[in-house]
Amino acid sequence: MDKEKFKILLIQKIIECSDTDVLKKIEKILDENGSEVKEGMEEYKIFTQHKDSVLTDEQIEEVDRRYQKYLRGEGKSYAWEEVEEEIQRKNEL
C-alpha cells in the first residue's frame, strides 16, 4: 500500500475512533514527532501541544474547536484582502 492510501486509512480510523485514551496516545505520538507540512517549496514542522508552546491548553482547544467547525463548513473564512480591508476600516487607516 502506498503512503498516501495508508494515511487516508489512518485518518478514517481516527475519525471512527471513540476511545479518548487511544486518541490521546495518537496525539502524543504526533506531538513528540511533529507533522511535516509542505507549503510551496517551504517545509514546516507542526507541533500542536509542544512543550515550548506559548499557547495554553485552553487556547489550543479553542483553535482545534474552530478548525473542526471550519472543516464541517460551519465557520466563515476570509481572504487576506478582506481581513486587511476590515482592519484598515476599523482603525481608520
C-alpha positions as CSV (number, residue, x, y, z in Angstrom):
1,M,0.0,0.0,0.0
2,D,1.4,3.4,-0.9
3,K,2.0,6.1,1.7
4,E,-1.0,8.3,0.7
5,K,-3.5,5.5,0.8
6,F,-2.1,4.4,4.2
7,K,-2.5,8.0,5.6
8,I,-6.1,8.1,4.4
9,L,-6.8,4.8,6.1
10,L,-5.3,6.0,9.3
11,I,-7.3,9.2,9.1
12,Q,-10.5,7.2,8.6
13,K,-9.7,5.0,11.6
14,I,-9.0,8.1,13.8
15,I,-12.3,9.7,12.8
16,E,-14.2,6.5,13.6
17,C,-12.4,6.0,17.0
18,S,-14.3,6.9,20.1
19,D,-11.8,5.8,22.6
20,T,-10.3,9.0,24.2
21,D,-7.3,7.2,25.5
22,V,-6.3,5.9,22.1
23,L,-6.8,9.3,20.6
24,K,-4.6,10.9,23.3
25,K,-1.9,8.3,22.5
26,I,-2.0,9.2,18.8
27,E,-1.9,12.9,19.6
28,K,1.1,12.3,21.9
29,I,3.0,10.4,19.2
30,L,2.3,13.2,16.7
31,D,3.2,15.9,19.1
32,E,6.5,14.2,20.0
33,N,7.5,13.6,16.4
34,G,5.8,16.6,14.7
35,S,4.0,16.5,11.5
36,E,5.7,17.7,8.4
37,V,3.8,20.1,6.2
38,K,5.0,21.4,2.9
39,E,3.7,24.7,1.7
40,G,5.0,25.7,-1.7
41,M,8.7,24.9,-1.6
42,E,9.0,25.6,2.2
43,E,8.8,22.9,4.8
44,Y,7.5,23.3,8.3
45,K,7.1,21.2,11.4
46,I,3.9,21.5,13.3
47,F,3.6,20.7,17.0
48,T,0.0,21.0,18.3
49,Q,0.9,20.9,22.0
50,H,4.6,21.1,22.1
51,K,6.2,21.7,25.5
52,D,7.6,25.0,24.2
53,S,4.2,26.2,23.0
54,V,3.2,29.8,24.0
55,L,-0.5,28.7,23.9
56,T,-2.4,27.4,26.9
57,D,-4.3,24.1,26.7
58,E,-7.5,26.1,26.6
59,Q,-6.2,28.2,23.7
60,I,-5.2,25.1,21.8
61,E,-8.6,23.5,22.4
62,E,-10.3,26.7,21.1
63,V,-8.1,26.6,17.9
64,D,-9.0,22.9,17.5
65,R,-12.7,23.6,18.0
66,R,-12.7,26.4,15.4
67,Y,-10.7,24.3,13.0
68,Q,-13.2,21.4,13.3
69,K,-16.0,23.9,12.8
70,Y,-14.3,25.1,9.6
71,L,-13.8,21.6,8.4
72,R,-17.5,20.9,8.8
73,G,-18.3,24.0,6.7
74,E,-19.8,25.8,9.7
75,G,-17.2,28.5,10.0
76,K,-16.6,31.5,7.8
77,S,-13.2,32.1,6.3
78,Y,-11.9,35.3,4.8
79,A,-9.4,36.2,2.1
80,W,-6.4,38.1,3.4
81,E,-7.5,41.2,1.4
82,E,-10.9,41.2,3.2
83,V,-9.2,41.0,6.6
84,E,-6.7,43.7,5.7
85,E,-9.6,46.0,4.5
86,E,-11.6,45.4,7.7
87,I,-8.6,46.2,9.9
88,Q,-8.0,49.4,7.9
89,R,-11.6,50.3,8.1
90,K,-11.9,49.7,11.8
91,N,-8.7,51.6,12.6
92,E,-9.4,54.4,10.1
93,L,-6.1,53.8,8.3
